[in-house]
């Protein structure tokens, strides 16, 4: 499956139980996956991202932002902790929990931002979601990891309702 229409930046889809996995050759393929996810009939309202530094989390958010009409540069809000993009259709709230090592602090910030995102009708994307200790059964969870063969592996876990096109 070529998620972005470009052979150089293609991703291949692997279906495993309720997980969907893509092999991403480069950061453009990672951005393309972000665009793809929000263009589905059922798109995430809460997307939890996991992965090491440099795994492509912010690149994925850049793809999401471009697909929903956000023109401004998207950078990781590591120091600001949260960025709001109300001009998106729907709006986007981008949260980064990297600096919050205590789960209680990460949970408090998440709950505040989630309430605001719901009020705005926004997609909430959380980088470093592994810092949370909350049970979030309705969240989509996407893990990005490096492959020894090169590129990245993106694994999405969502209920069986998710259908890849």
QUICORHU-V622399 format. One record per pair of residues at least 12 apart in sequence whose C-alpha atoms are under 10 Angstrom apart, sorted by the first residue. I is the first residue (numbers start at 1). J is the second residue. D is the distance in whole Angstrom. If there is no record, write none. Layout:
I,J,D + I,J,D
//
This chain:
1,13,6 + 1,14,9 + 1,22,9 + 1,165,9 + 2,22,10 + 2,29,9 + 2,32,9 + 2,33,10 + 3,22,9 + 3,24,10 + 3,29,8 + 3,30,10 + 3,31,10 + 3,32,6 + 3,33,7 + 3,34,10 + 3,35,9 + 3,36,7 + 3,37,10 + 3,165,10 + 4,28,9 + 4,29,7 + 4,30,10 + 4,31,9 + 4,32,5 + 4,33,8 + 4,35,8 + 4,36,8 + 5,29,10 + 5,32,9 + 6,28,10 + 6,29,9 + 6,32,10 + 7,25,10 + 7,29,10 + 8,25,8 + 8,26,8 + 8,28,9 + 8,29,8 + 9,24,7 + 9,25,6 + 9,26,6 + 9,27,8 + 9,28,6 + 9,29,5 + 9,30,8 + 9,31,9 + 9,32,8 + 10,22,9 + 10,23,8 + 10,24,7 + 10,25,7 + 10,26,8 + 10,28,9 + 10,29,6 + 10,30,9 + 10,32,8 + 10,33,9 + 11,23,5 + 11,24,5 + 11,25,7 + 11,26,9 + 11,28,10 + 11,29,6 + 11,30,8 + 11,32,9 + 11,33,8 + 11,151,10 + 11,152,10 + 11,153,9 + 11,154,9 + 12,24,7 + 12,25,9 + 12,29,10 + 12,153,10 + 13,154,9 + 13,155,10 + 13,164,9 + 14,154,10 + 14,155,9 + 15,155,10 + 15,156,10 + 15,164,9 + 16,155,9 + 16,156,10 + 16,157,10 + 17,157,9 + 17,160,9 + 18,156,9 + 18,157,6 + 18,158,7 + 18,159,6 + 18,160,6 + 18,161,9 + 18,162,9 + 18,163,10 + 19,141,9 + 19,142,9 + 19,154,10 + 19,155,6 + 19,156,5 + 19,157,5 + 19,158,7 + 19,159,8 + 19,160,9 + 19,162,9 + 20,142,9 + 20,154,8 + 20,155,6 + 20,156,5 + 20,157,7 + 20,158,8 + 20,162,9 + 20,163,9 + 20,164,8 + 21,142,9 + 21,143,9 + 21,144,10 + 21,153,7 + 21,154,5 + 21,155,4 + 21,156,6 + 21,157,9 + 22,144,10 + 22,152,8 + 22,153,6 + 22,154,5 + 22,155,7 + 22,156,9 + 23,144,10 + 23,145,10 + 23,146,10 + 23,147,9 + 23,150,9 + 23,151,7 + 23,152,6 + 23,153,5 + 23,154,6 + 23,155,9 + 24,144,9 + 24,145,10 + 24,146,9 + 24,147,9 + 24,150,9 + 24,151,6 + 24,152,5 + 24,153,6 + 24,154,7 + 25,147,10 + 25,149,10 + 25,150,7 + 25,151,4 + 25,152,6 + 25,153,9 + 26,56,9 + 26,150,9 + 26,151,6 + 26,152,7 + 27,55,9 + 27,56,7 + 27,57,10 + 27,58,10 + 27,59,6 + 27,60,8 + 27,63,10 + 27,151,8 + 27,152,9 + 28,56,10 + 28,59,8 + 28,60,9 + 28,62,10 + 28,63,8 + 29,56,10 + 29,59,9 + 29,60,9 + 29,63,9 + 29,151,9 + 29,152,9 + 30,55,10 + 30,56,7 + 30,57,8 + 30,58,9 + 30,59,6 + 30,60,5 + 30,61,9 + 30,62,9 + 30,63,7 + 30,144,9 + 30,151,10 + 30,152,8 + 30,153,10 + 30,154,8 + 31,56,8 + 31,57,9 + 31,58,9 + 31,59,5 + 31,60,5 + 31,61,7 + 31,62,6 + 31,63,4 + 31,64,7 + 31,65,9 + 31,66,9 + 31,67,10 + 32,59,9 + 32,60,8 + 32,62,9 + 32,63,6 + 32,64,8 + 32,66,10 + 32,67,9 + 33,59,10 + 33,60,7 + 33,61,9 + 33,63,7 + 33,64,8 + 33,154,9 + 34,57,10 + 34,58,10 + 34,59,8 + 34,60,5 + 34,61,6 + 34,62,7 + 34,63,4 + 34,64,5 + 34,65,8 + 34,66,9 + 34,67,8 + 35,60,8 + 35,61,9 + 35,62,8 + 35,63,5 + 35,64,5 + 35,65,8 + 35,66,7 + 35,67,5 + 35,68,8 + 36,63,8 + 36,64,8 + 36,67,8 + 36,164,9 + 36,165,9 + 37,60,10 + 37,63,9 + 37,64,8 + 37,67,9 + 37,156,10 + 37,164,9 + 38,63,9 + 38,64,6 + 38,65,9 + 38,67,7 + 38,68,8 + 38,90,10 + 38,123,9 + 39,64,9 + 39,67,7 + 39,68,9 + 40,162,9 + 40,163,8 + 40,164,8 + 40,165,8 + 41,162,9 + 41,163,9 + 41,164,10 + 41,165,9 + 42,161,8 + 42,162,7 + 42,163,8 + 42,164,10 + 43,123,9 + 43,140,9 + 43,162,9 + 44,122,10 + 44,123,7 + 44,124,8 + 44,125,9 + 44,138,9 + 44,139,7 + 44,140,6 + 44,141,10 + 44,158,9 + 44,162,10 + 45,90,10 + 45,92,9 + 45,114,10 + 45,117,9 + 45,118,9 + 45,121,8 + 45,122,7 + 45,123,4 + 45,124,6 + 45,125,8 + 45,138,9 + 45,139,8 + 45,140,8 + 46,93,10 + 46,114,9 + 46,117,9 + 46,118,10 + 46,122,9 + 46,123,6 + 46,124,5 + 46,125,6 + 46,126,8 + 46,136,9 + 46,138,8 + 46,139,5 + 46,140,6 + 46,141,9 + 47,61,10 + 47,94,10 + 47,123,8 + 47,124,6 + 47,125,5 + 47,126,6 + 47,127,9 + 47,129,9 + 47,138,9 + 47,139,6 + 47,140,5 + 47,141,6 + 47,142,7 + 47,156,10 + 47,158,10 + 48,95,10 + 48,124,8 + 48,125,6 + 48,126,5 + 48,127,7 + 48,128,8 + 48,129,6 + 48,130,8 + 48,132,10 + 48,136,9 + 48,139,7 + 48,140,6 + 48,141,5 + 48,142,6 + 48,143,8 + 48,156,10 + 48,157,10 + 49,61,9 + 49,96,9 + 49,125,7 + 49,126,6 + 49,127,5 + 49,128,6 + 49,129,6 + 49,130,8 + 49,140,9 + 49,141,6 + 49,142,5 + 49,143,6 + 49,144,8 + 49,154,10 + 49,156,9 + 50,126,9 + 50,127,6 + 50,128,5 + 50,129,6 + 50,130,6 + 50,131,10 + 50,141,8 + 50,142,6 + 50,143,5 + 50,144,6 + 50,145,8 + 50,154,10 + 50,155,10 + 51,127,8 + 51,128,7 + 51,129,9 + 51,130,9 + 51,142,9 + 51,143,6 + 51,144,5 + 51,145,6 + 51,146,9 + 51,154,9 + 52,128,9 + 52,143,9 + 52,144,8 + 52,145,7 + 52,146,9 + 53,98,9 + 53,128,9 + 53,145,10 + 54,144,10 + 54,145,9 + 54,146,9 + 55,143,9 + 55,144,6 + 55,145,6 + 55,146,7 + 55,151,9 + 55,152,7 + 55,153,9 + 55,154,10 + 56,143,10 + 56,144,7 + 56,145,9 + 56,146,9 + 56,152,8 + 56,154,9 + 57,76,9 + 57,96,10 + 57,125,10 + 57,126,9 + 57,127,7 + 57,128,9 + 57,142,9 + 57,143,9 + 57,144,7 + 57,145,10 + 58,74,8 + 58,75,7 + 58,76,6 + 58,77,9 + 58,94,9 + 58,96,10 + 58,125,10 + 58,126,10 + 58,127,8 + 59,74,8 + 59,75,9 + 59,76,9 + 60,125,10 + 60,142,10 + 60,144,10 + 61,74,7 + 61,75,9 + 61,76,9 + 61,92,9 + 61,94,8 + 61,125,7 + 61,126,9 + 61,127,9 + 62,74,6 + 62,75,8 + 62,76,10 + 64,88,10 + 64,92,9 + 64,123,9 + 64,125,9 + 65,85,9 + 65,88,7 + 65,89,9 + 65,90,10 + 65,91,9 + 65,92,7 + 65,93,10 + 65,94,10 + 65,123,10 + 66,88,9 + 67,88,9 + 67,89,9 + 67,90,10 + 68,87,9 + 68,88,5 + 68,89,5 + 68,90,6 + 68,91,8 + 68,92,8 + 68,123,10 + 69,85,10 + 69,87,8 + 69,88,5 + 69,89,6 + 69,90,9 + 69,91,9 + 70,85,7 + 70,86,9 + 70,87,6 + 70,88,5 + 70,89,8 + 70,90,10 + 70,91,9 + 70,92,9 + 71,85,10 + 71,87,9 + 71,88,9 + 72,85,9 + 72,87,10 + 74,94,9 + 75,94,9 + 76,94,8 + 76,95,8 + 76,96,7 + 76,98,10 + 76,127,8 + 77,94,7 + 77,95,7 + 77,96,6 + 77,97,9 + 77,98,9 + 77,127,9 + 78,95,8 + 78,96,5 + 78,97,7 + 78,98,6 + 78,99,7 + 78,100,10 + 78,127,9 + 78,128,10 + 79,96,8 + 79,97,9 + 79,98,9 + 79,99,8 + 80,95,9 + 80,96,8 + 81,94,8 + 81,95,6 + 81,96,5 + 81,97,7 + 81,98,8 + 81,99,8 + 81,100,9 + 81,109,9 + 81,110,10 + 81,126,10 + 81,127,10 + 82,94,6 + 82,95,4 + 82,96,6 + 82,97,9 + 82,109,9 + 82,110,10 + 82,113,8 + 82,125,10 + 82,126,9 + 83,95,7 + 83,96,9 + 83,113,10 + 84,113,10 + 84,116,10 + 84,117,9 + 84,122,9 + 84,124,9 + 85,122,9 + 85,123,10 + 86,117,10 + 86,120,8 + 86,121,10 + 86,122,8 + 88,122,8 + 88,123,9 + 89,121,9 + 89,122,8 + 89,123,9 + 90,120,9 + 90,121,7 + 90,122,6 + 90,123,7 + 91,117,8 + 91,120,7 + 91,121,7 + 91,122,4 + 91,123,6 + 91,124,9 + 92,117,8 + 92,120,9 + 92,121,9 + 92,122,5 + 92,123,5 + 92,124,6 + 92,125,8 + 93,113,8 + 93,114,9 + 93,116,9 + 93,117,6 + 93,118,10 + 93,120,9 + 93,121,10 + 93,122,6 + 93,123,6 + 93,124,5 + 93,125,6 + 93,126,8 + 94,113,9 + 94,117,10 + 94,122,10 + 94,123,8 + 94,124,6 + 94,125,5 + 94,126,6 + 94,127,8 + 95,109,9 + 95,110,8 + 95,113,8 + 95,114,10 + 95,124,7 + 95,125,6 + 95,126,5 + 95,127,6 + 95,128,9 + 95,129,9 + 96,109,10 + 96,110,9 + 96,125,9 + 96,126,6 + 96,127,5 + 96,128,6 + 96,129,8 + 96,131,10 + 97,109,9 + 97,110,9 + 97,126,7 + 97,127,6 + 97,128,5 + 97,129,7 + 97,130,9 + 97,131,7 + 97,132,8 + 98,126,10 + 98,127,7 + 98,128,6 + 98,129,8 + 98,130,9 + 98,131,8 + 99,128,9 + 99,131,9 + 100,128,9 + 100,131,7 + 100,132,9 + 101,130,10 + 101,131,6 + 101,132,9 + 102,131,7 + 102,132,9 + 102,133,9 + 103,130,9 + 103,131,6 + 103,132,5 + 103,133,6 + 103,134,9 + 104,131,9 + 104,132,8 + 104,133,8 + 104,134,9 + 105,131,9 + 105,132,9 + 106,128,10 + 106,129,9 + 106,130,10 + 106,131,6 + 106,132,6 + 106,133,8 + 106,134,10 + 107,129,10 + 107,131,8 + 107,132,6 + 107,133,7 + 107,134,7 + 108,132,9 + 109,132,10 + 110,124,10 + 110,126,8 + 110,129,9 + 110,132,8 + 110,134,9 + 111,134,9 + 113,126,10 + 114,126,10 + 124,139,10 + 125,139,10 + 125,140,10 + 125,141,10 + 126,141,10 + 127,142,10 + 128,143,10 + 129,141,9 + 129,142,10 + 129,143,10 + 137,158,9 + 137,159,9 + 138,158,8 + 138,159,8 + 139,157,9 + 139,158,7 + 139,159,9 + 140,156,7 + 140,157,6 + 140,158,5 + 140,159,8 + 140,162,10 + 141,155,8 + 141,156,6 + 141,157,5 + 141,158,7 + 142,154,7 + 142,155,5 + 142,156,4 + 142,157,6 + 142,158,9 + 143,155,5 + 143,156,7 + 143,157,9 + 144,156,9
//
